[in-house]
């Protein structure tokens, strides 16, 4: 609990995922403040990973319920391709306090993930959750956070990312070691125009606009 409160005010010193990556790919990261991240990267993350982020309490129960249904014929769903049933808050809890896990131990991880998700929603608030998320998420080979990705792929700061560049970075989130903007992988080329369209659709949402203007 004390560590959760601490991270409301200071950046996480290191995460388990960062440690495991550092031995093979190195570790490129540079935590930046909310105001040093472009509006575009914040909107792109919400558009791709968790479109109801401002409205839920850490869990998107509609998306979770859909993910647990027996698999049927594929049809269009409002669940973003990147996030699935996991909200940005859940992903942040996992990235900061837990481990990525494999196919089976993810079920063991779910109980502490739910616990930390609830805590950070109550203690941090939405703005801090999104800020930490964009600083600790894996964004490329050995890269963590949007600043490292912006510098690595586009040779600029995260504050100067265009809409297209932001969408390209976020499009690689399922596997950023493999799905890269430069050189552009097939996954990123296919996905990032979808994210741009979703950004345009969501931009007028009052709750999202209010959050991103803070």
Backbone bond lengths (Angstrom), bond angles and torsions (degrees), N, CA, C in turn:
res aa  C-N    CA-C-N  psi(-1)  N-CA   C-N-CA  omega(-1)  CA-C   N-CA-C  phi
1 X - - - 1.463 - - 1.533 111.15 -
2 X 1.332 117.02 -43.42 1.467 120.81 -179.77 1.519 110.99 -61.71
3 X 1.343 116.84 -39.09 1.467 120.34 -179.93 1.533 110.61 -67.42
4 X 1.324 116.65 -37.02 1.468 120.65 177.33 1.525 109.92 -61.05
5 X 1.322 116.73 -45.54 1.469 121.19 178.68 1.528 110.24 -63.29
6 X 1.336 116.90 -41.97 1.464 121.14 -179.67 1.528 111.55 -59.03
7 X 1.338 116.60 -43.74 1.462 120.77 -176.22 1.528 111.73 -71.75
8 X 1.304 117.97 -11.88 1.470 119.44 171.01 1.530 110.21 -64.11
9 X 1.334 116.67 -27.36 1.464 120.78 -173.55 1.529 113.91 -112.97
10 X 1.342 117.47 -24.83 1.470 120.20 -179.83 1.526 109.38 -126.87
11 X 1.322 116.43 157.85 1.459 120.69 -178.96 1.524 110.82 -76.47
12 X 1.337 117.08 146.47 1.470 119.87 178.20 1.526 110.43 -58.60
13 X 1.317 118.99 126.25 1.471 120.65 -177.81 1.518 113.01 -62.09
14 X 1.337 117.23 -38.09 1.473 122.43 -179.89 1.525 106.96 -165.19
15 X 1.319 116.52 156.71 1.463 120.42 175.32 1.524 108.71 -124.43
16 X 1.325 115.97 162.61 1.470 120.14 -179.51 1.529 110.00 -61.79
17 X 1.320 116.82 -41.65 1.470 120.38 -179.91 1.525 111.13 -62.97
18 X 1.324 117.06 -40.07 1.464 120.42 178.33 1.523 111.13 -64.42
19 X 1.319 116.17 -40.29 1.469 120.56 179.56 1.529 110.38 -62.69
20 X 1.335 117.01 -46.87 1.466 120.32 -177.58 1.522 111.87 -65.63
21 X 1.336 117.34 -32.33 1.462 120.86 178.87 1.520 112.42 -76.59
22 X 1.324 116.24 -30.51 1.465 120.67 -173.72 1.522 112.34 -60.11
23 X 1.320 118.06 -30.64 1.453 120.89 -176.43 1.525 112.64 -74.05
24 X 1.339 117.18 -29.01 1.461 119.21 -178.62 1.511 113.91 -101.83
25 X 1.322 116.80 -49.22 1.461 121.56 -172.41 1.520 113.65 -106.50
26 X 1.315 117.03 -3.18 1.465 119.45 -174.18 1.516 109.78 82.49
27 X 1.303 115.59 -178.17 1.461 120.05 -176.76 1.518 109.82 -138.34
28 X 1.334 114.55 109.46 1.468 120.59 175.27 1.519 107.38 -111.27
29 X 1.316 116.81 117.42 1.457 120.21 177.24 1.524 108.44 -156.12
30 X 1.296 114.74 151.34 1.458 120.45 178.94 1.522 106.71 -155.77
31 X 1.321 116.27 93.54 1.453 120.20 -177.99 1.525 110.43 -61.85
32 X 1.313 116.00 134.78 1.461 121.00 179.04 1.527 109.20 -128.09
33 X 1.320 115.63 154.56 1.460 121.20 -179.04 1.532 110.86 -74.89
34 X 1.317 114.95 162.87 1.468 122.92 179.93 1.531 111.64 -48.48
35 X 1.323 116.01 -46.62 1.472 119.90 -176.42 1.529 112.96 -71.98
36 X 1.327 117.55 -10.55 1.464 121.08 178.00 1.527 112.36 -100.74
37 X 1.330 116.16 12.93 1.470 122.39 171.84 1.521 107.61 -111.38
38 X 1.307 116.78 135.83 1.458 118.84 -178.79 1.535 110.61 -67.14
39 X 1.308 113.94 149.41 1.472 121.03 171.64 1.526 109.58 -52.02
40 X 1.328 117.20 -37.03 1.468 121.70 -175.32 1.526 112.52 -62.79
41 X 1.335 117.82 -41.67 1.469 119.24 -177.54 1.522 110.77 -71.80
42 X 1.313 117.76 -32.81 1.471 120.79 176.97 1.526 110.31 -66.14
43 X 1.334 115.55 -46.20 1.459 120.27 -179.90 1.522 111.22 -66.35
44 X 1.329 117.34 -39.48 1.466 121.11 179.59 1.523 111.51 -62.42
45 X 1.336 117.12 -41.48 1.471 120.85 179.64 1.523 110.74 -62.70
46 X 1.331 116.87 -44.85 1.464 119.96 178.98 1.519 110.65 -65.49
47 X 1.336 117.15 -43.38 1.460 121.57 -177.89 1.521 111.93 -61.75
48 X 1.326 117.07 -37.03 1.457 121.02 -177.24 1.517 113.45 -88.18
49 X 1.331 116.65 -41.61 1.457 120.02 -166.97 1.522 115.34 -100.35
50 X 1.345 117.73 -29.35 1.471 117.99 -170.59 1.531 109.31 -166.36
51 X 1.316 116.03 83.12 1.460 120.23 -172.30 1.529 113.93 -69.74
52 X 1.306 117.16 -16.84 1.473 119.56 177.99 1.533 111.10 -106.94
53 X 1.318 116.31 21.27 1.466 121.67 -177.65 1.530 114.09 -50.12
54 X 1.340 120.54 -44.96 1.471 118.96 -178.22 1.527 113.81 -68.40
55 X 1.330 117.10 -16.37 1.469 120.38 -169.52 1.527 115.36 -102.99
56 X 1.340 117.73 -24.15 1.463 118.12 -174.55 1.533 111.34 -90.80
57 X 1.312 115.93 175.01 1.467 121.17 -179.22 1.535 111.16 -106.44
58 X 1.323 114.93 30.10 1.457 119.87 -179.78 1.503 113.18 113.24
59 X 1.324 116.87 -23.89 1.457 122.33 -177.37 1.527 109.08 -129.61
60 X 1.310 116.21 132.10 1.465 121.17 174.18 1.526 106.30 -96.60
61 X 1.327 116.20 92.30 1.455 120.39 -172.26 1.532 112.26 -67.25
62 X 1.315 117.85 -29.90 1.461 120.25 176.25 1.522 110.60 -64.21
63 X 1.344 115.82 -46.81 1.465 120.22 179.33 1.527 110.69 -65.87
64 X 1.337 116.54 -38.74 1.462 120.71 179.79 1.518 110.77 -63.74
65 X 1.333 115.86 -43.73 1.465 120.48 -179.94 1.525 110.97 -63.07
66 X 1.337 116.39 -40.90 1.461 120.35 178.53 1.519 111.50 -64.84
67 X 1.324 116.71 -37.27 1.461 120.18 -177.98 1.528 111.81 -69.53
68 X 1.335 116.76 -22.81 1.466 120.78 -178.23 1.521 112.97 -90.94
69 X 1.327 117.18 -10.00 1.460 120.22 178.58 1.519 110.40 -67.38
70 X 1.355 116.81 152.29 1.473 118.99 174.32 1.521 110.06 -58.70
71 X 1.324 116.11 141.51 1.463 120.86 -177.13 1.521 109.77 -66.73
72 X 1.332 114.34 129.15 1.457 120.59 176.02 1.514 108.68 -121.17
73 X 1.325 114.89 -169.59 1.462 119.37 175.78 1.501 110.17 -57.73
74 X 1.322 118.18 137.62 1.458 121.09 -177.03 1.515 110.66 -66.21
75 X 1.300 116.71 134.24 1.454 121.39 169.59 1.503 109.23 -139.35
76 X 1.315 115.54 171.62 1.458 119.83 -177.28 1.508 109.74 -62.95
77 X 1.319 116.43 138.97 1.463 122.10 179.23 1.514 109.35 -134.59
78 X 1.325 115.20 152.53 1.453 118.00 177.83 1.516 111.12 -82.80
79 X 1.347 118.29 -5.68 1.463 120.34 178.49 1.524 108.52 -69.86
80 X 1.340 118.72 119.82 1.457 120.52 -179.58 1.521 110.98 -59.91
81 X 1.332 117.11 144.07 1.457 121.43 -176.79 1.518 112.24 -62.54
82 X 1.333 117.35 -31.96 1.457 119.46 -176.04 1.513 113.26 -74.52
83 X 1.330 116.83 -48.80 1.443 120.27 -171.18 1.504 115.68 -86.00
84 X 1.347 117.03 -24.15 1.448 119.00 -175.69 1.506 110.67 60.66
85 X 1.346 116.79 -132.52 1.460 120.15 -179.72 1.522 112.10 -90.79
86 X 1.331 118.01 -4.21 1.460 121.21 179.68 1.520 110.47 -88.67
87 X 1.311 116.34 127.11 1.455 121.18 177.86 1.528 110.30 -77.75
88 X 1.321 115.35 168.31 1.470 119.71 174.37 1.522 109.77 -59.57
89 X 1.320 117.71 -37.16 1.468 120.70 179.11 1.524 110.96 -63.55
90 X 1.322 117.42 -44.50 1.464 121.00 178.39 1.527 110.83 -63.37
91 X 1.318 116.63 -43.65 1.466 119.70 178.77 1.532 111.32 -62.44
92 X 1.330 116.14 -38.01 1.463 119.77 178.49 1.526 111.16 -66.02
93 X 1.329 116.29 -43.74 1.470 120.86 178.02 1.525 110.38 -58.40
94 X 1.329 115.99 -44.93 1.468 120.30 -179.87 1.520 111.06 -65.65
95 X 1.334 116.82 -44.99 1.466 120.27 -176.34 1.523 113.28 -67.36
96 X 1.334 117.30 -35.31 1.467 120.58 -175.30 1.521 112.13 -87.11
97 X 1.317 117.57 -43.07 1.465 120.59 -169.39 1.525 114.43 -107.46
98 X 1.326 118.26 -16.87 1.458 120.29 -172.08 1.523 110.92 -125.96
99 X 1.312 117.02 -152.07 1.450 122.52 -177.01 1.518 108.06 -131.13
100 X 1.328 116.60 164.71 1.460 120.52 -177.45 1.524 111.42 -71.68
101 X 1.304 116.19 -45.10 1.463 119.56 174.57 1.520 113.68 79.52
102 X 1.329 114.02 164.07 1.453 120.73 178.56 1.511 111.43 -102.98
103 X 1.304 114.77 -158.91 1.463 120.84 -173.94 1.516 112.53 -65.09
104 X 1.343 117.68 -35.37 1.454 120.35 -172.96 1.526 113.57 -102.87
105 X 1.332 117.49 -37.51 1.457 117.34 -176.08 1.523 112.54 -74.92
106 X 1.352 117.70 -5.59 1.462 119.23 175.71 1.522 110.83 -62.96
107 X 1.346 116.84 -27.99 1.464 119.66 178.45 1.527 110.88 -72.05
108 X 1.325 116.65 -33.96 1.466 120.92 175.64 1.526 109.59 -67.24
109 X 1.336 115.67 -36.38 1.462 121.39 -176.54 1.531 112.69 -72.28
110 X 1.317 117.72 -20.07 1.466 120.57 -172.25 1.531 113.04 -61.89
111 X 1.334 118.09 -37.63 1.473 119.58 -177.58 1.526 110.95 -65.33
112 X 1.356 119.29 -53.21 1.473 117.50 176.22 1.526 112.79 -63.85
113 X 1.338 118.28 -30.11 1.467 120.88 177.92 1.529 110.35 -63.44
114 X 1.319 117.10 -43.50 1.467 120.92 177.80 1.525 110.43 -63.81
115 X 1.318 116.57 -39.25 1.465 121.39 -179.88 1.529 110.50 -62.71
116 X 1.333 116.59 -50.70 1.466 119.94 -178.41 1.528 111.50 -69.57
117 X 1.315 116.84 -32.68 1.473 119.80 176.18 1.520 110.43 -60.45
118 X 1.321 116.38 -46.68 1.466 120.69 179.14 1.527 110.90 -62.05
119 X 1.333 116.37 -44.09 1.465 120.04 -177.79 1.524 112.46 -63.02
120 X 1.322 117.24 -46.70 1.463 117.55 -175.78 1.525 111.77 -71.83
121 X 1.324 117.43 -28.64 1.468 118.97 173.83 1.529 109.96 -63.70
122 X 1.324 116.19 -41.37 1.462 120.64 -177.58 1.536 112.27 -74.55
123 X 1.342 117.06 -35.95 1.464 121.03 -170.66 1.533 112.84 -97.95
124 X 1.323 117.70 -40.45 1.461 120.49 -173.14 1.522 113.55 -86.26
125 X 1.326 116.31 -45.30 1.462 120.37 -171.59 1.525 111.25 87.32
126 X 1.328 115.78 163.77 1.466 121.78 -171.13 1.532 113.50 -63.07
127 X 1.309 116.57 -43.50 1.463 119.18 -176.88 1.524 111.20 -61.00
128 X 1.324 117.66 -46.65 1.461 121.35 -179.30 1.532 110.75 -67.20
129 X 1.329 117.38 -37.39 1.462 119.83 178.58 1.518 110.44 -61.06
130 X 1.332 117.16 -47.23 1.459 120.24 -179.23 1.530 111.29 -66.45
131 X 1.329 116.71 -37.00 1.462 120.57 177.99 1.524 111.26 -62.39
132 X 1.338 116.89 -47.69 1.465 120.65 179.95 1.531 110.07 -66.22
133 X 1.311 116.42 -42.63 1.472 121.08 178.57 1.527 110.91 -53.61
134 X 1.327 116.63 -48.69 1.461 121.14 -177.05 1.529 112.52 -72.63
135 X 1.311 117.13 -13.25 1.467 120.94 176.82 1.526 113.28 -92.89
136 X 1.334 117.89 -26.12 1.469 119.40 -174.13 1.526 113.61 -110.37
137 X 1.328 117.79 -14.45 1.460 119.57 -177.84 1.525 110.19 -63.22
138 X 1.328 116.80 141.83 1.459 121.06 176.29 1.526 108.49 -70.43
139 X 1.328 117.81 128.66 1.462 121.21 -172.33 1.529 113.91 -125.53
140 X 1.309 117.35 0.01 1.458 120.39 179.53 1.514 109.77 175.28
141 X 1.325 118.93 178.32 1.466 120.81 179.40 1.526 111.40 -60.22
142 X 1.324 116.42 107.33 1.458 121.25 -178.76 1.511 113.98 76.59
143 X 1.323 117.80 2.61 1.473 122.27 -177.46 1.531 110.95 -102.18
144 X 1.316 114.87 135.93 1.457 120.96 175.22 1.517 109.05 -131.38
145 X 1.316 115.02 130.08 1.455 120.33 -179.50 1.518 112.11 91.25
146 X 1.326 114.58 156.05 1.459 120.00 -174.99 1.530 112.37 -73.03
147 X 1.319 117.78 -26.78 1.466 119.34 177.97 1.527 110.54 -66.72
148 X 1.327 116.76 -44.65 1.468 120.23 178.16 1.520 110.53 -62.34
149 X 1.339 117.16 -40.55 1.465 120.55 179.60 1.522 111.33 -66.22
150 X 1.325 116.53 -43.46 1.461 120.66 -179.86 1.532 111.03 -60.90
151 X 1.332 115.99 -43.16 1.463 120.25 179.72 1.531 111.34 -68.84
152 X 1.335 115.81 -42.20 1.474 121.06 -175.69 1.523 112.16 -68.30
153 X 1.336 116.45 -46.86 1.457 119.94 -173.54 1.534 114.00 -91.33
154 X 1.341 117.23 -33.79 1.461 119.73 -171.85 1.540 113.93 -121.93
155 X 1.337 116.38 -1.73 1.477 121.15 176.45 1.531 112.17 56.30
156 X 1.308 114.37 44.28 1.462 120.77 177.41 1.522 108.50 -150.88
157 X 1.309 117.15 170.36 1.456 120.66 179.19 1.530 110.55 -80.94
158 X 1.318 115.78 158.74 1.469 120.74 178.12 1.526 111.48 -61.67
159 X 1.303 117.07 -24.56 1.469 121.56 -179.91 1.530 111.17 -67.68
160 X 1.336 117.59 -23.23 1.460 121.56 -174.68 1.522 113.46 -105.30
161 X 1.314 118.04 9.54 1.466 120.76 -179.38 1.525 111.05 -64.46
162 X 1.328 116.22 133.29 1.458 121.16 174.46 1.526 109.26 -77.40
163 X 1.318 116.68 172.61 1.460 120.33 177.53 1.520 111.00 -61.05
164 X 1.326 116.71 -45.52 1.461 120.37 -178.76 1.526 111.28 -64.33
165 X 1.319 118.09 -43.52 1.464 121.75 179.97 1.530 110.91 -63.60
166 X 1.322 116.50 -41.80 1.467 120.70 177.55 1.524 110.69 -61.73
167 X 1.328 116.41 -44.51 1.464 120.51 179.85 1.522 111.20 -64.46
168 X 1.328 117.51 -36.56 1.470 120.81 178.58 1.525 111.60 -64.82
169 X 1.334 116.64 -42.58 1.468 119.93 178.79 1.517 110.46 -62.23
170 X 1.319 116.97 -47.72 1.466 121.53 -177.32 1.528 110.81 -67.10
171 X 1.322 117.73 -31.25 1.467 121.12 -179.38 1.522 112.24 -62.06
172 X 1.328 117.25 -21.43 1.461 120.40 179.93 1.508 114.76 -90.48
173 X 1.325 118.69 -1.67 1.464 121.00 -173.87 1.531 115.91 -55.75
174 X 1.329 121.03 -31.55 1.472 116.85 178.92 1.520 113.13 -59.56
175 X 1.334 116.80 -35.58 1.472 120.99 178.80 1.525 108.28 -156.81
176 X 1.338 117.55 76.29 1.467 120.63 -172.29 1.520 114.80 -66.26
177 X 1.315 117.96 -15.14 1.468 119.23 173.98 1.527 110.13 -69.14
178 X 1.321 115.62 -33.82 1.466 121.68 -175.87 1.529 111.84 -98.79
179 X 1.329 116.50 -40.25 1.466 121.04 -175.28 1.529 109.49 -96.14
180 X 1.301 116.55 95.43 1.466 121.33 -173.70 1.529 111.39 -114.23
181 X 1.340 116.42 149.22 1.467 120.33 175.27 1.521 113.12 -73.72
182 X 1.350 116.26 -32.12 1.462 122.12 -178.59 1.534 108.65 -139.39
183 X 1.347 117.83 112.03 1.458 126.49 -8.55 1.525 110.29 -64.97
184 X 1.329 116.43 149.36 1.458 119.33 -173.10 1.532 111.21 -76.95
185 X 1.322 114.69 120.14 1.460 119.87 177.74 1.530 109.65 -75.46
186 X 1.307 116.38 161.45 1.473 120.94 179.19 1.524 110.82 -61.41
187 X 1.331 115.82 -37.68 1.472 120.15 179.38 1.534 110.43 -61.09
188 X 1.323 117.22 -47.40 1.465 120.73 -178.83 1.524 110.39 -65.32
189 X 1.331 117.74 -42.16 1.468 121.41 179.74 1.527 110.99 -60.82
190 X 1.322 116.90 -35.89 1.467 121.74 179.70 1.522 111.79 -78.09
191 X 1.328 116.28 -39.18 1.463 120.66 -170.23 1.526 113.97 -84.84
192 X 1.331 118.66 -38.10 1.458 118.34 -169.43 1.536 114.15 -65.05
193 X 1.352 120.20 -32.36 1.467 117.83 174.66 1.533 112.78 -64.44
194 X 1.342 116.61 -31.68 1.465 120.11 175.52 1.519 110.71 -64.56
195 X 1.328 115.96 -41.90 1.465 120.04 179.59 1.522 110.22 -64.74
196 X 1.317 117.17 -40.35 1.469 120.41 177.20 1.523 111.18 -59.41
197 X 1.319 117.02 -41.83 1.474 120.10 178.55 1.520 110.79 -64.24
198 X 1.340 116.25 -42.05 1.464 119.55 179.28 1.533 111.02 -66.16
199 X 1.316 116.86 -35.68 1.472 120.40 176.31 1.531 110.21 -60.30
200 X 1.316 115.99 -43.94 1.463 120.21 178.51 1.521 111.77 -62.84
201 X 1.332 117.11 -38.85 1.464 121.22 -179.54 1.527 112.14 -69.15
202 X 1.327 115.43 -37.97 1.471 119.93 -173.51 1.525 113.84 -85.34
203 X 1.294 116.27 -15.50 1.467 120.73 -170.42 1.527 113.29 -59.30
204 X 1.323 116.89 -29.05 1.466 120.32 -177.98 1.529 113.07 -91.59
205 X 1.327 117.16 -0.57 1.461 119.83 177.67 1.529 109.27 -64.96
206 X 1.318 116.61 126.73 1.471 120.92 -174.03 1.517 112.88 -60.89
207 X 1.320 117.13 -42.25 1.468 120.49 -177.87 1.526 111.61 -67.53
208 X 1.325 116.21 -40.99 1.459 120.26 178.96 1.524 109.93 -67.48
209 X 1.313 115.66 -43.34 1.476 119.54 179.28 1.528 111.30 -61.05
210 X 1.329 116.04 -41.08 1.462 120.53 179.84 1.520 111.68 -65.23
211 X 1.331 116.85 -41.65 1.460 121.22 179.72 1.521 111.44 -65.11
212 X 1.319 117.71 -45.35 1.457 121.41 -174.25 1.533 112.50 -76.22
213 X 1.306 117.47 -15.12 1.463 120.33 177.52 1.519 112.65 -86.82
214 X 1.333 117.55 -8.80 1.462 120.77 -176.46 1.516 110.69 -65.29
